Amino acid sequence: MANRPVLGFDTSAAHCAAALLLPDGRVLNRLEAMEKGQAERLIPLLDDLLTEGDIGWSDLAVIGVGTGPGNFTGVRLSVAAARGLALGLGIPAVGVTRLEALAHGLPRPLLVAEDARRDEIYAQIFYEDDADPARLIPLYRMPQVRYGTGSAVPNGLPPALPLAEAIARIAQDRAEDDPPRPAPFYLRGADAAPPADPPPTILP
């Protein structure tokens, strides 16, 4: 896989993030902040990145995608795009959680924490060769944790790599192991509630 390009992308937050690992060692990163519009922007952004790298879709060896936790719709968007592209290109798509990407390249053991809003955090402890399960934790239970977007604790370390680049590098490493198709990684249910009214009666 190292001698062919690898693409990674993520829309789990208010952004479109993408990275392209090229065989000559170059890394192209794109990050566009946006509260909405990721569905319309993602594929054109990826096209622009491939053009900048002077390659085509058929040159890719692996696709890495951020699977969350994060924005419910954004996670579903990027996972669906990765699975569709991988199917069409006949290459593996590898899911990488946001917490795994934030921990990539940092010294271990390490506790990674992300602001989950509502006075909660996403947290996961990473050891040298494995990790505890990711959890959604009330902030008051972890008063010693300094948290925020992209933070890693203790020591308040910043991520070692841009998010999409970390996703691409992890995907490149995992692709050899025949990983399962990516799926959304949710630690909290969707905000949308089912309708309170009973469904209409279907007449024969």
Residue pairs with C-beta under 8 A, 6 or more apart in sequence:
1 61
1 62
1 172
1 175
1 176
2 23
2 172
3 23
4 23
4 59
4 60
4 61
4 62
5 20
5 21
5 22
5 23
5 53
5 55
5 59
5 60
5 61
6 20
6 21
6 60
6 61
6 62
6 63
6 64
6 168
6 169
6 171
6 172
7 18
7 19
7 20
7 21
7 46
7 49
7 50
7 60
7 62
7 63
7 64
7 168
8 18
8 19
8 20
8 21
8 63
8 64
8 65
8 66
8 96
8 164
8 165
8 166
8 167
8 168
8 169
8 171
9 16
9 17
9 18
9 19
9 42
9 45
9 46
9 63
9 64
9 65
9 66
9 78
9 81
9 82
9 164
9 167
10 17
10 18
10 65
10 66
10 78
10 98
10 101
10 163
10 164
10 167
11 17
11 38
11 42
11 66
11 71
11 74
11 75
11 77
11 78
12 66
12 67
12 68
12 69
12 70
12 71
12 74
12 75
12 78
12 98
13 70
13 71
13 74
13 149
14 33
14 34
14 35
14 71
15 31
15 32
15 33
15 34
15 38
16 30
16 31
16 32
16 34
16 38
16 41
16 42
16 45
17 29
17 30
17 31
17 32
17 66
17 162
17 163
17 164
18 29
18 30
18 31
18 45
18 46
18 49
18 164
19 27
19 28
19 29
19 30
19 49
19 162
19 164
19 165
19 167
19 168
20 27
20 28
20 49
20 50
20 52
20 53
20 55
20 168
21 27
21 165
21 168
21 169
21 172
22 28
22 53
22 55
26 53
27 165
28 49
28 52
28 53
29 162
29 164
29 165
30 45
30 48
30 49
30 164
31 162
31 163
31 164
32 41
32 45
34 41
38 74
38 77
38 78
39 77
42 77
42 78
42 81
43 81
50 56
50 57
50 59
57 85
57 89
58 89
60 89
60 91
61 91
61 172
61 175
62 91
62 92
62 93
62 94
62 168
62 171
62 172
62 175
63 82
63 85
63 86
63 89
63 91
63 92
63 93
63 94
63 171
64 82
64 93
64 94
64 95
64 96
64 167
64 168
64 169
64 170
64 171
64 172
65 78
65 79
65 81
65 82
65 93
65 94
65 95
65 96
65 167
65 171
65 182
66 75
66 78
66 95
66 96
66 97
66 98
66 101
66 163
66 164
66 167
67 75
67 78
67 79
67 95
67 96
67 97
67 98
67 182
67 183
67 184
67 185
68 75
68 97
68 98
68 184
68 185
68 186
68 187
69 75
69 97
69 98
69 99
69 114
69 116
69 122
69 134
69 136
69 185
69 186
69 187
69 188
70 98
72 184
72 186
72 190
72 191
75 184
75 185
75 186
76 184
79 95
79 182
79 183
79 184
82 93
82 95
82 182
83 93
83 181
83 182
85 93
86 92
86 93
86 181
92 175
92 178
92 179
93 181
93 182
94 170
94 171
94 174
94 175
94 179
94 182
95 179
95 180
95 181
95 182
95 183
95 185
96 166
96 167
96 170
96 171
96 174
97 134
97 185
98 114
98 122
98 163
99 112
99 114
99 122
99 124
99 134
100 126
100 131
100 166
100 170
101 159
101 161
101 163
101 166
101 167
101 170
102 112
102 114
102 150
102 151
102 152
102 159
102 163
102 166
103 110
103 112
103 124
103 126
103 131
103 152
104 159
104 160
104 161
104 166
104 169
104 170
105 159
105 160
105 161
105 166
106 152
106 157
106 159
106 160
108 126
108 127
108 128
109 125
109 126
109 127
109 128
110 125
110 126
110 152
110 153
110 157
111 123
111 124
111 125
111 126
111 145
111 152
111 153
111 154
112 123
112 124
112 125
112 126
112 151
112 152
112 153
113 121
113 122
113 123
113 142
113 145
113 146
113 147
113 151
113 152
113 153
114 121
114 122
114 123
114 147
114 149
114 150
114 151
115 121
115 147
115 148
115 149
116 122
116 136
116 187
116 188
119 138
119 139
119 140
120 136
120 137
120 138
120 139
120 188
121 136
121 137
121 139
121 142
121 145
121 147
122 134
122 135
122 136
122 137
122 187
123 134
123 135
123 136
123 137
123 142
123 145
124 131
124 132
124 133
124 134
124 135
125 131
125 132
126 132
134 185
134 187
135 187
136 187
136 188
139 145
139 147
145 153
146 153
146 156
147 153
150 158
150 159
150 163
151 157
151 158
152 158
152 159
159 166
160 166
161 169
